[in-house]
Amino acid sequence: MYEIFADLHVHIGRSESGKPIKITAARTLNFANIAKECESRKGIQVVGIIDCASPYVIEDIENFLKNGEAYELKDGGIIYKDKVCILLGSEVETSEKGRNGKKGAAHNICFFPHLNDIKAFSQEMSHHIKNITLSTQRSDLSGYDLIDIVEKYNGILIPAHVFTPFKSYYGNCTDRMKDIFKEKYDKIFAIELGLSSDTYLADMISELENKTFVTNSDAHSLPKIAREYNKMQVEDISFKEVVKALKNEDGRKVLVNYGLDPKLGKYHRTHCDNCDCTIETKEPVDKCPNCGSDKVTFGVFDRIELIKDKEKSKSPENRPPYVYQIPLNFIPGVGGKTIDKLLDAFDTEMNILHKLSNDDIEAVVGEKIAKNIINAREGKMKVESGGGGMYGKVSAE
C-alpha cells in the first residue's frame, strides 16, 4: 500500500482542434495538457477529467493513446508516463423536482473504467442531451434514472459540489438526497463537498454519515488543478483501486481531504445581488438586512443551517481529517512568477505544500513570502468570507 494525491474534478476547455467543450474553461485545458500539468507541475497521481463523453474529447483520447506515452489499464484508467492515472469521467446535469414545486438541477460526476465504456455511455446520453459535444449539458434524466445508465457501463456516480446554490442536490433541489435516489441511495458511496463547504458542515446531515467525502478542484484552468484534492491509500493507481478507496474496501481508503477553508469559497455565505454585499448574520436570511431586497444568492453555510438535522457536527469514526489547504495562488505575494521560481527549484506544488521547510522556501523566494506560505500551511492567515460568486480573501495576520 502507498499514498497518492487525487483530484477527481477537472474540466476541458477546448479540444486539441480548438472545438469548445466547457465554454467557461480556459482554452489551454485539453486532455494532453491536463496530463502534463499533473505529472510535471502539480504532483498529482490520479486526475479525474470529467468532460470525456464529448465525441471531440474521445477523439483526442484515441490520438493521445497512439503517441506511446500513455496506455489503458486492465483495471481501468489511462496511465501517462507511468506517473499519472487519468480517470475518464462525465459531468451530467440532471433535472429534478426542486423545492416548493420549482424545477431543480444537479450536477453529477460519473467515472468509467475504459474508453469503450465512456464511448457507449456518450452514445446513450446523446438521446438525453441536446448537444453531447459540450460539457455539463442539461439532461432530461433525474439522478434516480442516471445512476442506472452509469452502472450499465460499469461506472460510478458521485453527486458534485452538493451544497452550492446552483446546480446541486442540496443547493436547489432537495433537503434530503434520499428523497431523490430512494431505494438506490445506497449505490451512492461518495459525495463531493464543493469549495464552499467542509467535512464539519456536511456532517450536520445524518444521511451523509456513511458516505465518503471527496474534495476536488472543479478546475476551469490549469493553475486551478489541485486547489482541493484528496490523499488516498491504494495498492496501485487505477480506476479499480480508486473505487475501492472511495468504498473503504480491502484497506484502501481516503486518508485526508485537503480543501479551502469554506470561507474562501465563492458561495459560502448568502450574498445580496442588489446592494452587492455578503450577509454574515447568525441566522440564515432570505432578505438582505441592509437594503431589504429578496434578490439574494443563498450561501452554502446558510443552506446547511436550514436543512441540518443534527445539533452538533459529529463525524463517524472512519471519517478522514479535513485539512484546510490554501492554494499557492491565494497566498499574498505569491504570483505566477513566484510559483514558477518555486517549481523550478522543487518540481511540484505537492512538494511545496507538504514537504519543504521554511528555510528551503526562504532560500528561493525570500523571508516574507516564505513566512506567508508556511503560515498558510499552518492555518495562521486571516480569511474573509466569499459569497455571490466572489471568492473569499486571504491576508496575513
Residue pairs with C-beta under 8 A, 6 or more apart in sequence:
1 233
1 234
1 235
1 251
1 252
2 233
2 234
3 231
3 232
3 233
3 255
4 45
4 46
4 231
4 232
4 234
4 237
5 43
5 44
5 45
5 46
5 226
5 229
5 230
5 231
5 232
5 350
6 44
6 45
6 46
6 47
6 48
6 229
6 230
6 231
6 232
6 242
7 38
7 42
7 44
7 46
7 47
7 48
7 216
7 217
7 219
7 225
7 226
7 228
7 229
7 230
8 46
8 47
8 48
8 50
8 87
8 89
8 109
8 111
8 158
8 192
8 214
8 216
8 230
8 242
9 48
9 50
9 91
9 109
9 160
9 192
9 216
9 217
9 218
9 219
10 29
10 34
10 47
10 48
10 49
10 50
10 216
10 217
10 218
10 219
10 225
11 21
11 22
11 25
11 29
11 49
11 50
11 51
11 91
11 135
11 218
11 219
11 220
12 21
12 22
12 25
12 29
12 30
12 31
12 34
12 49
12 51
12 52
12 54
12 57
12 135
13 20
13 21
13 22
13 25
13 26
13 27
13 28
13 29
13 30
13 220
13 221
14 20
14 21
14 25
14 27
14 29
14 30
15 21
15 30
15 54
15 56
15 57
15 59
15 60
16 30
16 31
16 32
16 60
16 63
17 56
18 27
19 56
19 133
20 134
21 51
21 54
21 56
21 57
21 133
21 134
21 135
22 29
22 51
22 134
22 135
22 136
22 220
23 134
23 135
24 220
25 135
25 219
25 220
25 221
26 220
26 221
26 222
28 221
28 222
29 219
29 220
29 221
29 222
30 60
31 49
31 52
31 57
31 60
31 61
31 64
31 86
32 60
32 64
33 222
34 47
34 49
34 86
34 222
34 225
35 47
35 64
35 70
35 80
35 81
35 84
35 86
37 222
37 225
38 44
38 45
38 47
38 80
38 84
38 225
38 226
39 80
39 81
39 83
39 84
40 348
41 343
41 348
41 349
42 225
42 226
42 348
42 349
42 350
43 347
43 348
43 349
43 350
43 351
44 84
44 225
44 226
44 229
44 350
45 83
45 84
45 85
45 237
46 77
46 84
46 85
46 87
46 232
46 237
46 242
47 84
47 85
47 86
47 87
47 225
48 86
48 87
48 89
48 109
48 111
48 216
49 57
49 86
49 87
49 88
49 89
50 89
50 90
50 91
50 109
50 110
50 135
51 57
51 89
51 90
51 91
51 135
51 136
52 58
52 61
52 88
52 89
52 90
52 118
53 90
53 118
53 121
53 122
53 125
53 132
54 122
54 132
54 133
54 134
54 135
55 122
55 132
55 133
56 133
58 115
58 118
58 119
58 122
61 78
61 88
61 115
62 115
64 70
64 78
65 71
65 72
65 78
65 115
69 80
69 81
70 78
70 79
70 80
70 81
70 86
71 78
71 79
72 78
72 79
72 114
72 115
73 79
73 85
73 238
73 239
75 113
75 236
75 238
75 239
75 240
75 241
76 87
76 112
76 113
76 114
76 238
76 239
76 240
77 85
77 86
77 87
77 88
77 113
77 237
77 238
77 239
77 242
78 85
78 86
78 88
78 115
79 85
79 86
79 237
80 86
84 237
85 237
85 238
85 239
85 242
87 111
87 239
87 242
88 111
88 112
88 113
88 114
88 115
88 117
88 118
89 109
89 110
89 111
89 112
89 118
90 109
90 110
90 112
90 118
90 121
90 122
90 125
91 107
91 108
91 109
91 110
91 135
91 136
91 160
92 107
92 108
92 110
92 125
92 129
92 136
92 139
92 141
92 146
93 105
93 106
93 107
93 108
93 136
93 137
93 138
93 139
93 167
94 105
94 106
94 107
94 108
94 139
94 141
94 142
94 143
94 146
95 103
95 104
95 105
95 138
95 139
95 140
95 141
95 142
96 103
96 104
96 105
96 106
96 142
96 143
96 169
96 173
96 174
96 180
97 103
97 104
97 173
98 104
98 105
98 172
98 173
98 174
99 172
99 173
99 174
99 175
104 172
104 173
104 174
105 138
105 166
105 167
105 172
105 173
106 143
106 159
106 160
106 167
106 168
106 169
106 171
106 172
106 173
106 180
107 136
107 159
107 160
107 161
107 167
107 168
108 143
108 146
108 157
108 158
108 159
108 160
109 157
109 158
109 160
109 192
110 121
110 146
110 150
110 155
110 156
110 157
110 158
111 155
111 156
111 158
111 239
111 242
112 118
112 121
112 150
112 153
112 154
112 155
112 239
113 154
113 155
113 239
113 240
114 154
117 153
117 154
117 155
118 153
118 155
120 153
121 149
121 150
121 153
121 155
122 132
124 149
124 152
124 153
125 132
125 139
125 149
126 132
128 139
128 140
128 141
129 137
129 138
129 139
129 140
130 137
130 138
131 137
139 146
141 149
142 180
143 157
143 159
143 169
143 180
143 181
144 180
144 181
144 182
144 184
146 157
147 157
147 181
147 184
147 187
147 188
148 184
150 156
150 157
151 157
151 187
156 189
156 190
156 243
156 246
157 187
157 188
158 188
158 190
158 191
158 192
158 214
158 246
159 168
159 169
159 177
159 188
159 191
159 192
160 167
160 168
160 192
160 194
160 218
161 167
161 168
161 171
161 192
161 193
161 194
161 195
161 218
162 168
162 169
162 170
162 171
162 177
162 191
162 192
162 193
162 194
162 197
162 202
163 170
163 171
163 193
163 194
163 196
163 197
163 201
163 202
163 300
163 303
163 304
164 171
164 194
164 196
164 267
164 300
165 171
165 172
165 267
165 297
165 298
165 299
165 300
165 303
166 172
168 194
169 177
169 180
170 177
170 205
170 303
170 304
170 307
171 298
171 300
171 303
173 180
174 180
175 306
175 307
176 207
176 307
177 185
177 188
177 191
177 207
178 185
178 207
181 187
181 188
185 207
188 211
189 211
189 212
189 246
189 247
190 211
190 212
190 213
190 214
190 246
191 202
191 208
191 211
191 212
191 213
191 214
192 213
192 214
192 215
192 216
193 199
193 202
193 213
193 214
193 215
193 257
193 259
194 218
194 265
194 300
195 218
195 227
195 228
195 259
195 260
195 262
195 264
195 265
195 266
195 267
196 262
196 265
196 266
196 267
196 268
196 299
196 300
196 301
196 386
197 262
197 265
197 300
197 301
197 304
198 257
198 259
198 261
198 262
198 322
198 324
199 213
199 257
199 315
199 319
199 321
199 322
200 313
200 315
200 322
201 262
201 300
201 301
201 304
201 313
202 208
202 213
202 304
203 209
203 310
203 313
203 314
203 315
203 316
203 319
204 304
204 308
204 309
204 310
204 312
204 313
205 304
205 307
205 308
205 309
205 310
206 309
206 310
209 316
210 316
212 246
212 247
212 248
212 254
213 254
213 257
213 319
213 320
213 322
214 230
214 246
214 254
214 257
215 228
215 229
215 230
215 257
215 258
215 259
215 322
216 228
216 229
216 230
217 224
217 225
217 226
217 227
217 228
217 229
218 224
218 228
219 225
219 226
219 227
223 329
223 336
223 339
224 327
226 327
226 349
226 350
227 260
227 327
227 330
228 257
228 258
228 259
228 260
228 325
229 258
229 325
230 254
230 255
230 256
230 257
230 258
231 254
231 255
231 256
231 258
232 242
232 245
232 252
232 253
232 254
232 255
233 245
233 251
233 252
233 253
233 255
234 241
234 242
234 244
234 245
234 252
235 241
235 252
241 252
244 250
244 252
245 252
245 253
245 254
246 254
248 254
248 318
253 318
253 320
254 320
255 320
256 320
256 321
256 322
256 323
257 320
257 321
257 322
257 323
258 323
258 325
259 322
259 323
259 324
259 325
260 324
260 325
260 326
260 327
260 330
261 324
261 326
261 379
261 383
261 392
262 268
262 300
262 301
263 383
263 384
263 385
263 386
263 392
264 326
264 330
264 383
264 386
264 391
264 392
264 393
264 394
265 300
265 386
265 391
265 392
266 386
266 387
266 388
266 389
266 390
266 391
267 297
267 299
267 300
267 386
267 387
267 388
267 389
268 299
268 300
268 301
268 385
268 386
268 387
268 392
269 278
269 279
269 280
269 299
269 301
269 302
269 385
269 386
269 387
270 278
270 279
270 284
270 285
270 296
270 297
270 298
270 299
270 302
270 387
271 277
271 278
271 279
271 296
271 297
271 299
271 387
271 388
271 389
271 390
272 278
272 279
272 288
272 290
272 291
272 293
272 295
272 296
272 388
273 293
273 295
273 296
273 297
273 388
274 288
274 291
274 293
274 295
275 288
275 290
275 291
275 293
276 388
277 288
277 290
278 385
278 386
278 387
278 388
278 390
279 285
279 288
279 289
279 290
279 296
279 299
279 387
280 385
281 289
283 305
284 298
284 299
284 302
284 303
284 305
284 306
285 296
285 302
286 294
286 296
286 298
287 293
287 294
287 296
288 294
288 295
288 296
297 387
297 388
297 389
299 387
324 379
325 353
325 377
326 376
326 377
326 381
326 394
328 334
328 339
328 342
328 349
328 352
328 353
328 373
329 335
329 336
329 339
330 376
330 391
330 394
331 369
331 372
331 373
331 376
331 381
331 394
332 372
332 394
332 395
332 396
333 368
333 369
333 372
334 369
334 372
334 373
338 365
338 369
339 349
341 364
341 365
342 352
342 361
342 364
342 365
343 349
343 352
345 364
346 352
346 356
346 360
346 364
352 361
352 373
353 377
358 370
358 371
358 374
361 369
361 370
361 373
361 374
362 370
365 373
372 381
372 396
375 381
375 396
375 397
376 394
380 397
381 394
381 395
381 396
381 397
382 394
382 395
382 396
382 397
383 392
383 393
383 394
384 392
384 393
384 394
384 395
385 392
386 392
386 393
